Amino acid sequence: MPFRFRRSARLGPLRLNFGKSGLSSISLGGRGASFNIPVARAGGPRTTVG
């Protein structure tokens, strides 16, 4: 089973997520609700509410 490592950096309310090829997505929000904008993959923004 392969291992996955999450690399991210927080910049105020933004979280920058990095993958093997660089920046993969930008997340905005905190606990309970977030808005994710993908950079490296196809698809639209995703909203998560918990």
Stockholm file with secondary structure:
# STOCKHOLM 1.0

chainA/1-50         MPFRFRRSARLGPLRLNFGKSGLSSISLGGRGASFNIPVARAGGPRTTVG
#=GR chainA/1-50 SS CCCCCCEEEEETTEEEEEETTEEEEEEEEETTEEEEEESSSSSCCEEEEC
#=GC SS_cons        CCCCCCEEEEETTEEEEEETTEEEEEEEEETTEEEEEESSSSSCCEEEEC
//
